[in-house]
Every structure is written in structure tokens, then in C-alpha cells.
Amino acid sequence: MPSLTTLAAMSPSSGAPLAPTHTSQLLEELVAQAPDGPVDLEWLLSNLDKRSFGLLLLLLGLLVIIPGVATVATLALLFPAVEMMRGRSAPSFPRFLSKRQFDFKRFKRFTVLVRPMLQAIERISRPRWDARRDVIDRLVGLVVFLLAFSAGWPLPLVNVIPGMVVVLIAVAYLQEDGLLLTIAMAAALICLLGLGWTLWATFGAVMGWMGL
């Protein structure tokens, strides 16, 4: 069964594959289905392909960047990451998170801003450097879990860079682009090392201030 990114409906007349559905198109279609007013994560899951961790990571990665919903999105991001590491086939959330509502209008406005960036990535991205899907799922889950954990630290704007890296990982995952995924993983490593250095320097400064 084809994945979301390699989905190419066969023409009934010629049997030729149609153009693949891009990440920006999937995002646009989901946003178009959203009702007016607040939505919850249960609504998101009901409108996703149940096998599509990639699109869910993309949505949550974008939400992590948006002020006002970043905290809930960061917490929510941990759950699909863990399920990917465990090799699960479908994302799910505990009820206290799945029923938590957020303002989807703000998200809609934000997707208008990021759509040109996604389309630019799609123009240079293509399926390549194929690898075993179960291995990629577990690796992506681990890295996303660490990024979500780092985004939860109570430091100013600490959520923005991890959220952007999660978005890049999600796009690479959906596009089945191994080269782009490698670049995204390298960006994640730099992000995590940078946060680690910041926390170490902060800890050292506090210990010095306390005279220890």
C-alpha cells in the first residue's frame, strides 16, 4: 500500500500515475476541512490517515512554534514520538490531551506564511536514499522525542528552533527524501547540542553566582 507521499492514483483510462500529492497540498486540504472555531487533537486524528505519523508531526511541529499553543503541542508531540519508537502503526493521544481545544484560526494564518517555504523544499525534494521503514520510524521517533523534550525547557523562544527542525524532519519523512532527512537529523543534532551547551553554561553561571 503506497504511503502518503508516494500516493499516485492510477488513471482509469491509461493506467499512468498521476502527480504525487505534496506535503503542502496535504496540509492545505486538512486546513480546508477545519470547522470554524476551536478544534481538538481528536478532530485532527480523525482527519488524518491513521498510518500517517508524518503529517501529524508536521502539524504539531508547526503548533510548537505558535505562541499560545506551544506548550500543549510540545507535550502532545511526545506521544507520537514514543509510538514511533515502539513501532506502532497509528498515532493516538490520552483523553486529557485529545480533548484539549486550541484556536485553529491562528494555525490557518500561520500555514499561509509557511506554505511558500514548504513548496520551496518540495521543488528540490524527491524520494531517494531509501531505507527500511521500521528503522526510519524508530529513528525519527527518537529524534522528535528529544526535540520535544528540549522545546519544553522554560527558556525564552526555546521552542522555535526545535519546532522548525521537527517540521523539516516531517517534510523529509513525508517526501521519503533520505538526503533531506539526513540534513534534518544533522540540524536536530546541532539543535540538541546547542541546548545542552546553553543549559551547561547556565548551570555553571548559577553555581558561580552561588559561590560553589
VOBA-1610 file (N, C-alpha, C; in pm, whole numbers, padded with zeros to 5 digits, always signed):
BEGIN
Met+00085-00119+00000Met+00000+00000+00000Met+00089+00124+00000Pro+00066+00221-00091Pro+00153+00338-00100Pro+00139+00430+00019Ser+00248+00498+00052Ser+00244+00597+00160Ser+00184+00726+00107Leu+00163+00823+00198Leu+00102+00949+00158Leu+00184+01021+00053Thr+00316+01018+00067Thr+00399+01095-00023Thr+00417+01030-00157Thr+00404+00897-00163Thr+00419+00831-00292Thr+00284+00799-00354Leu+00179+00851-00292Leu+00044+00827-00341Leu+00030+00880-00482Ala+00001+00794-00574Ala-00015+00835-00713Ala-00131+00755-00771Ala-00247+00815-00770Ala-00367+00745-00818Ala-00350+00709-00965Met-00387+00589-01000Met-00371+00544-01138Met-00489+00592-01221Ser-00459+00648-01334Ser-00565+00692-01425Ser-00642+00572-01476Pro-00775+00573-01464Pro-00854+00458-01506Pro-00845+00432-01655Ser-00813+00533-01735Ser-00809+00516-01879Ser-00674+00470-01930Ser-00567+00529-01877Ser-00435+00498-01929Ser-00350+00414-01836Gly-00388+00410-01705Gly-00307+00336-01609Gly-00183+00410-01567Ala-00163+00532-01616Ala-00044+00610-01582Ala-00063+00677-01448Pro+00044+00686-01365Pro+00032+00750-01235Pro+00017+00900-01247Leu-00067+00954-01164Leu-00081+01099-01159Leu+00030+01157-01073Ala+00040+01289-01069Ala+00144+01355-00990Ala+00124+01323-00842Pro+00234+01299-00767Pro+00222+01268-00625Pro+00169+01386-00546Thr+00102+01355-00437Thr+00050+01460-00351Thr+00162+01514-00264His+00185+01645-00269His+00292+01707-00192His+00244+01738-00051Thr+00342+01759+00037Thr+00313+01791+00177Thr+00228+01916+00189Ser+00261+02020+00113Ser+00185+02145+00120Ser+00040+02124+00078Gln+00015+02033-00017Gln-00122+02004-00059Gln-00198+01932+00051Leu-00131+01835+00116Leu-00195+01763+00225Leu-00234+01858+00338Leu-00143+01950+00368Leu-00168+02048+00474Leu-00283+02139+00435Glu-00284+02184+00311Glu-00390+02275+00265Glu-00526+02207+00268Glu-00530+02079+00228Glu-00657+02005+00229Glu-00708+01988+00372Leu-00619+01961+00466Leu-00660+01943+00605Leu-00714+02074+00662Val-00644+02184+00635Val-00688+02314+00685Val-00824+02351+00627Ala-00845+02317+00500Ala-00974+02349+00436Ala-01090+02274+00500Gln-01063+02158+00560Gln-01169+02080+00623Gln-01203+02126+00764Ala-01119+02212+00822Ala-01137+02252+00962Ala-01264+02334+00979Pro-01340+02307+01085Pro-01460+02388+01113Pro-01422+02524+01169Asp-01516+02615+01170Asp-01493+02744+01233Asp-01485+02727+01385Gly-01397+02802+01447Gly-01384+02793+01592Gly-01277+02694+01634Pro-01265+02669+01764Pro-01161+02581+01817Pro-01180+02436+01772Val-01069+02363+01761Val-01072+02219+01733Val-00984+02150+01837Asp-00993+02019+01843Asp-00908+01945+01937Asp-00826+01842+01860Leu-00734+01776+01932Leu-00646+01678+01869Leu-00723+01556+01819Glu-00835+01526+01882Glu-00918+01415+01835Glu-00970+01443+01696Trp-01008+01569+01669Trp-01053+01605+01535Trp-00939+01588+01435Leu-00818+01630+01474Leu-00703+01615+01385Leu-00680+01469+01350Leu-00682+01383+01450Leu-00658+01241+01426Leu-00765+01181+01336Ser-00888+01225+01354Ser-00998+01170+01274Ser-00987+01211+01127Asn-00911+01316+01099Asn-00896+01364+00962Asn-00760+01331+00902Leu-00680+01252+00975Leu-00551+01208+00923Leu-00560+01063+00879Asp-00476+01029+00783Asp-00456+00888+00753Asp-00397+00825+00879Lys-00458+00720+00930Lys-00418+00663+01058Lys-00274+00610+01056Arg-00218+00590+00937Arg-00079+00546+00930Arg+00017+00663+00919Ser-00038+00784+00909Ser+00047+00898+00878Ser+00098+00967+01002Phe+00210+00919+01054Phe+00278+00992+01159Phe+00339+01120+01103Gly+00381+01115+00977Gly+00450+01229+00917Gly+00368+01356+00918Leu+00242+01348+00874Leu+00157+01467+00870Leu+00126+01516+01011Leu+00109+01423+01105Leu+00085+01462+01243Leu+00206+01534+01301Leu+00326+01486+01273Leu+00448+01554+01320Leu+00458+01692+01258Leu+00420+01705+01132Leu+00423+01836+01066Leu+00329+01933+01136Leu+00207+01890+01162Leu+00109+01977+01227Leu+00154+02017+01367Leu+00201+01920+01445Leu+00243+01951+01581Leu+00370+02034+01583Gly+00460+02009+01488Gly+00581+02090+01478Gly+00549+02237+01451Leu+00450+02260+01364Leu+00407+02397+01337Leu+00342+02459+01461Leu+00261+02379+01531Leu+00194+02430+01651Leu+00294+02462+01762Val+00405+02387+01768Val+00507+02413+01869Val+00565+02554+01852Ile+00568+02603+01730Ile+00625+02735+01702Ile+00530+02848+01739Ile+00399+02820+01738Ile+00298+02925+01755Ile+00277+02957+01902Pro+00295+03083+01943Pro+00270+03121+02083Pro+00125+03094+02122Gly+00105+03052+02245Gly-00029+03028+02295Gly-00069+02882+02293Val-00018+02806+02196Val-00048+02663+02189Val+00079+02578+02196Ala+00194+02645+02207Ala+00322+02575+02202Ala+00337+02473+02314Thr+00292+02507+02435Thr+00309+02417+02549Thr+00232+02288+02530Val+00105+02299+02490Val+00022+02180+02467Val+00077+02099+02350Ala+00118+02167+02243Ala+00171+02098+02125Ala+00300+02025+02157Thr+00386+02086+02240Thr+00511+02022+02279Thr+00484+01894+02357Leu+00389+01900+02450Leu+00352+01781+02526Leu+00292+01676+02434Ala+00205+01718+02344Ala+00140+01625+02252Ala+00240+01556+02160Leu+00347+01626+02125Leu+00447+01573+02033Leu+00520+01452+02091Leu+00527+01444+02222Leu+00596+01332+02287Leu+00527+01198+02258Phe+00395+01198+02246Phe+00320+01073+02234Phe+00340+01003+02100Pro+00323+01073+01985Pro+00353+01003+01859Pro+00500+00966+01846Ala+00589+01045+01907Ala+00731+01012+01902Ala+00758+00879+01972Val+00698+00860+02089Val+00715+00734+02163Val+00654+00618+02085Glu+00538+00640+02024Glu+00472+00533+01950Glu+00552+00494+01826Met+00619+00591+01763Met+00706+00559+01650Met+00825+00476+01697Met+00882+00512+01812Met+00994+00435+01865Met+00954+00292+01897Arg+00829+00273+01937Arg+00779+00140+01973Arg+00729+00061+01852Gly+00732+00124+01735Gly+00691+00054+01614Gly+00541+00045+01594Arg+00464+00133+01659Arg+00318+00133+01642Arg+00281+00179+01502Ser+00162+00140+01456Ser+00120+00172+01320Ser+00029+00293+01312Ala-00022+00341+01427Ala-00116+00453+01424Ala-00096+00541+01547Pro-00104+00673+01530Pro-00088+00765+01643Pro-00213+00771+01729Ser-00195+00801+01857Ser-00307+00819+01949Ser-00262+00909+02063Phe-00361+00963+02135Phe-00332+01051+02248Phe-00418+01011+02367Pro-00370+01036+02488Pro-00457+01017+02605Pro-00571+01118+02600Arg-00681+01085+02665Arg-00803+01166+02654Arg-00782+01310+02702Phe-00700+01331+02806Phe-00683+01467+02858Phe-00616+01558+02756Leu-00544+01498+02659Leu-00484+01578+02552Leu-00572+01581+02428Ser-00634+01468+02395Ser-00712+01460+02272Ser-00834+01553+02275Lys-00883+01586+02395Lys-00998+01674+02408Lys-00959+01819+02435Arg-00830+01847+02442Arg-00785+01984+02468Arg-00801+02067+02341Gln-00878+02173+02347Gln-00906+02254+02228Gln-00803+02366+02211Phe-00785+02404+02086Phe-00698+02518+02056Phe-00756+02595+01939Asp-00711+02720+01926Asp-00763+02810+01823Asp-00702+02774+01688Phe-00780+02711+01601Phe-00728+02668+01471Phe-00716+02783+01373Lys-00785+02894+01400Lys-00775+03010+01309Lys-00633+03064+01306Arg-00568+03068+01422Arg-00429+03114+01428Arg-00339+03020+01349Phe-00368+02890+01359Phe-00290+02792+01284Phe-00310+02810+01133Lys-00434+02838+01091Lys-00462+02861+00949Lys-00380+02978+00896Arg-00376+03087+00973Arg-00299+03204+00930Arg-00151+03169+00920Phe-00103+03088+01012Phe+00038+03052+01013Phe+00073+02963+00893Thr-00019+02875+00854Thr+00009+02788+00740Thr+00022+02868+00610Val-00048+02980+00601Val-00034+03067+00484Val+00109+03120+00475Leu+00169+03150+00589Leu+00305+03202+00592Leu+00409+03096+00558Val+00387+02972+00604Val+00488+02867+00585Val+00471+02792+00453Arg+00356+02807+00386Arg+00334+02733+00263Arg+00441+02760+00157Pro+00484+02886+00133Pro+00592+02907+00035Pro+00721+02834+00071Met+00752+02825+00201Met+00871+02753+00244Met+00859+02604+00213Leu+00741+02547+00243Leu+00718+02405+00214Leu+00728+02378+00064Gln+00669+02466-00016Gln+00672+02447-00161Gln+00814+02459-00216Ala+00895+02547-00156Ala+01034+02559-00199Ala+01112+02431-00170Ile+01087+02371-00053Ile+01152+02245-00018Ile+01107+02134-00112Glu+00978+02131-00143Glu+00924+02027-00230Glu+00983+02033-00371Arg+01019+02153-00417Arg+01074+02167-00552Arg+01209+02099-00566Ile+01283+02089-00456Ile+01416+02027-00462Ile+01418+01889-00397Ser+01302+01847-00346Ser+01296+01720-00275Ser+01233+01613-00362Arg+01281+01491-00344Arg+01225+01377-00417Arg+01259+01250-00340Pro+01184+01141-00363Pro+01217+01014-00296Pro+01356+00966-00335Arg+01442+00944-00236Arg+01579+00897-00261Arg+01639+00844-00131Trp+01747+00773-00144Trp+01816+00714-00030Trp+01718+00632+00053Asp+01653+00539-00013Asp+01552+00457+00055Asp+01616+00373+00166Ala+01540+00350+00272Ala+01587+00269+00384Ala+01468+00192+00441Arg+01495+00097+00526Arg+01387+00021+00589Arg+01297+00113+00668Arg+01166+00103+00642Arg+01071+00196+00702Arg+01066+00185+00854Asp+01075+00061+00906Asp+01067+00047+01051Asp+01186+00110+01121Val+01304+00102+01057Val+01423+00165+01114Val+01409+00316+01113Ile+01362+00372+01001Ile+01343+00517+00989Ile+01240+00565+01091Asp+01130+00490+01106Asp+01026+00529+01202Asp+01083+00542+01342Arg+01159+00443+01384Arg+01214+00444+01520Arg+01316+00557+01538Leu+01398+00579+01436Leu+01498+00686+01445Leu+01432+00823+01451Val+01333+00844+01363Val+01260+00971+01363Val+01189+00991+01497Gly+01128+00886+01549Gly+01060+00896+01678Gly+01154+00938+01789Leu+01273+00878+01793Leu+01371+00911+01897Leu+01414+01058+01888Val+01447+01102+01767Val+01495+01240+01749Val+01384+01339+01781Val+01262+01312+01736Val+01149+01402+01764Val+01122+01407+01914Phe+01133+01293+01982Phe+01114+01291+02128Phe+01216+01384+02196Leu+01341+01376+02157Leu+01445+01460+02216Leu+01420+01608+02185Leu+01375+01637+02063Leu+01346+01775+02026Leu+01227+01829+02105Ala+01124+01747+02122Ala+01007+01789+02201Ala+01047+01813+02346Phe+01131+01726+02398Phe+01180+01741+02535Phe+01258+01871+02550Ser+01342+01901+02449Ser+01422+02024+02455Ser+01335+02148+02441Ala+01227+02138+02362Ala+01138+02252+02343Ala+01058+02285+02468Gly+01052+02192+02562Gly+00975+02214+02684Gly+01050+02287+02793Trp+01179+02315+02772Trp+01253+02387+02876Trp+01204+02531+02888Pro+01192+02582+03010Pro+01138+02718+03032Pro+01239+02827+03002Leu+01279+02837+02875Leu+01371+02941+02831Leu+01304+03020+02718Pro+01333+03150+02704Pro+01267+03232+02602Pro+01292+03178+02461Leu+01184+03159+02385Leu+01187+03118+02244Leu+01258+02984+02222Val+01275+02904+02328Val+01346+02777+02314Val+01266+02678+02230Asn+01137+02702+02212Asn+01053+02611+02136Asn+01063+02632+01985Val+01109+02749+01940Val+01101+02784+01798Val+01192+02696+01713Ile+01321+02688+01747Ile+01414+02612+01665Ile+01381+02463+01664Pro+01356+02398+01781Pro+01314+02257+01774Pro+01188+02235+01691Gly+01092+02328+01701Gly+00970+02316+01621Gly+00999+02322+01473Met+01090+02411+01432Met+01127+02422+01290Met+01197+02296+01242Val+01282+02239+01328Val+01353+02116+01290Val+01255+02000+01277Val+01156+01992+01367Val+01053+01888+01357Val+00977+01901+01226Val+00946+02024+01186Val+00878+02046+01059Val+00963+01995+00943Leu+01093+02025+00946Leu+01182+01980+00839Leu+01191+01827+00836Ile+01199+01765+00953Ile+01201+01618+00961Ile+01072+01560+00904Ala+00959+01621+00940Ala+00829+01572+00894Ala+00817+01581+00742Val+00863+01692+00685Val+00857+01707+00539Val+00944+01602+00471Ala+01066+01582+00522Ala+01155+01480+00465Ala+01095+01341+00476Tyr+01030+01314+00589Tyr+00966+01185+00613Tyr+00851+01164+00515Leu+00767+01266+00498Leu+00653+01256+00407Leu+00697+01245+00262Gln+00802+01319+00225Gln+00851+01317+00088Gln+00939+01194+00061Glu+00967+01115+00167Glu+01053+00998+00155Glu+01189+01035+00096Asp+01239+01149+00141Asp+01366+01202+00092Asp+01475+01173+00196Gly+01553+01069+00172Gly+01657+01030+00266Gly+01765+01134+00282Leu+01798+01204+00172Leu+01900+01308+00181Leu+01852+01423+00268Leu+01729+01468+00244Leu+01674+01577+00325Leu+01660+01534+00471Leu+01624+01407+00493Leu+01611+01358+00630Leu+01746+01357+00700Thr+01853+01323+00627Thr+01987+01328+00685Thr+02024+01470+00726Ile+01991+01566+00639Ile+02018+01708+00671Ile+01937+01750+00794Ala+01810+01707+00799Ala+01725+01742+00913Ala+01778+01681+01042Met+01827+01558+01035Met+01883+01493+01153Met+02009+01566+01200Ala+02090+01613+01105Ala+02209+01690+01142Ala+02168+01821+01210Ala+02063+01885+01158Ala+02012+02008+01220Ala+01961+01979+01361Ala+01896+01863+01378Ala+01846+01824+01510Ala+01962+01805+01607Leu+02069+01742+01560Leu+02187+01721+01646Leu+02247+01854+01690Ile+02259+01947+01596Ile+02313+02079+01628Ile+02223+02150+01729Cys+02092+02138+01708Cys+01994+02200+01799Cys+02008+02143+01940Leu+02017+02011+01951Leu+02027+01946+02081Leu+02159+01978+02150Leu+02268+01981+02072Leu+02399+02017+02129Leu+02399+02161+02176Gly+02334+02249+02099Gly+02326+02390+02137Gly+02249+02408+02267Leu+02138+02335+02280Leu+02061+02345+02404Leu+02141+02289+02521Gly+02211+02177+02496Gly+02292+02119+02602Gly+02400+02214+02650Trp+02465+02282+02555Trp+02569+02380+02592Trp+02508+02496+02670Thr+02389+02542+02627Thr+02322+02653+02695Thr+02289+02617+02840Leu+02235+02497+02857Leu+02199+02453+02992Leu+02323+02436+03079Trp+02431+02383+03021Trp+02556+02365+03096Trp+02614+02500+03136Ala+02614+02597+03042Ala+02666+02730+03072Ala+02581+02799+03177Thr+02449+02782+03168Thr+02359+02842+03267Thr+02382+02782+03404Phe+02397+02650+03408Phe+02423+02582+03535Phe+02555+02629+03595Gly+02657+02643+03511Gly+02786+02692+03560Gly+02778+02833+03615Ala+02701+02919+03544Ala+02687+03058+03588Ala+02614+03064+03722Val+02510+02983+03738Val+02435+02982+03865Val+02522+02931+03978Met+02599+02826+03953Met+02687+02772+04056Met+02795+02872+04093Gly+02845+02948+03993Gly+02945+03051+04021Gly+02887+03166+04103Trp+02761+03202+04070Trp+02695+03310+04143Trp+02672+03270+04289Met+02647+03139+04310Met+02626+03090+04446Met+02757+03063+04519Gly+02868+03080+04448Gly+02999+03059+04510Gly+03033+02914+04532Leu+02975+02824+04450Leu+03001+02681+04468Leu+03101+02631+04364
//
